Amino acid sequence: MKQQIAELTLALQRERADALNLRRRVEEERAEMGNYYKAAIIRELLPAIDNLERALLHVPKDLKDHDYTKGVQGVAKQFEQSFKLLGVQRIKTVGEHFDPHLHEAVHMEDAGGEHEIITVELQPGYKIGDEVIRHAMVKVKKEGK
């Protein structure tokens, strides 16, 4: 009888551990799926955000203080804040060491050095946590010894 109780207790403990592991796995998968869909939506929005930022870079001087321009700047700021809330980060570029996991070099200038330093950002890159949504397109210069 005692042996049966011990066996049943052990079986119950295993079932509880299995249930906990299953619950943990489901939560991890749910979080991964959330990030997957979040990244997919962000990828679709990026071209529009890029165009918005490009438009703001080319506002004529006489319109810099215009209400319309300020409104567009406000929309760009809202996107930035929404990205922050969603955990989306802009990948650092200019002055950073080139990292092929984060950056895509479209031009490489060899100045006789060993260190690959990013000199120009052509298109911003974004990531959620460690997952890259879009690589940053950059120009790189080999410099230093």
N, C-alpha and C positions, 0 to 999 in steps of 0.2 A: 504494500500500500504506500509506504514512504517513497519507494522507488518510483511508483507511478506519479505521485505528487511532484517529485523532483523532475521527472521527465516532462510533465505537463507545465510546470513552472518554467523550465528551460525553453519549451516550445513557445510558450506565451511571450517570453522575453525576446525570442528570435522574431516572432511575428510583430511585436512592437517596434523592434529595431528596423525590420523590413518596411513597416509602415512609415516610420520616420524618414528613412532613406528615400522612399518613394515620394513623400511629401517634399523633401528637400530637392530632389531631382525635378519634380514638376515645377517648383518655384524657380529653379535655375533656368529651365527651358522656357518658362513664361517670360522671364526677364530677357533672355536671349531673343525670343520672338519679338518682344517689344522693341528692343534695339534694332532688330532687323527691319521692322516696318518703319520705325522712326528714321533710320538711315535712308530707306527707299523714298520716303516722302521728302526728306531734306534734299536728296539728289535731284529730285524733280524741281524743287524750288530754286536751286543754286543758279541756273542760267538767268532767271528773272532778277535775282538779287545781284548777280554780277552786272547786269545791264543797269540796274538802279545805281549801283556804286560808280559805274563808268559815267553815267549821265551826270552825277554829282561832281565828278572830277572835271567836267567840261562845261560847267555853268558859266555863262558870260559874266564878266566883272560887274556889269551894271545890273545884273539880276541876283547877285549873291545874297543881298539882304531882302529880296522880294518874298512876300508871304508864301507864294507858290513853292519857291525853293526851300523855304523853312519847313513847309508841309512835307515835301519829299524827303528832306533830311529826317524829319520825325518818323516817317514810315521806315526808313533805313534803320533808325535807332530801335524801333519796335522789333524789327527782325532780329537785330543783334541781341536784344533783351530776351526774346523768345528762344533763340538759340541757346543762350546761357541757361535758361530754365530747363531746357531739354537736355542739357549736358553736352551740347555741341561746342567744340572749341576750334578756333582758327589755328592752323598750324603756323608756328613761328618760322620766319624765313630770313630776311635780310640780316646779315651779320652772323648767322648761324652756320654750323658745319653742315654740309650736304649729307642727307640721310636718304638713301634710295627707298626706304620703307615709308617715308613721309613726303619726299620731294621727287619731282620729275624734272630732270635737267634737259632743257631744250637748247641750251648753248653752253659750251664749256670753253673758257679762256685759260690758256696755259701761260702763267707768268713765272714758270720755273720753280714752283713750290710743291710741297707735299700735301698741304691742307686745302681741302676743297671748301671754299667759303661762298655762301650765297650772296650775290651782289644786287640782284634785281628780282622782284616778285612779279611775274607776268599774270598769274591767276592764283587767287588764294586757295588754299587747301583746307579741309575740315576733317575733324575726327570726333567720334563719340568714345570716350574712354581710350582704349588702345586701338580701336577699329577705325581705320582710315576710310572716310566717306569719299573723299576726292583728294588725290595728291596735289600738292602745290606745284605749279609750273614755274620754274625759276631759271635764272642765269647763274652760272657758277664760275668762280675763278680759282685756279690753283695758285696758292701763294704761300709764303713763309717757308721755313725750313725746319 
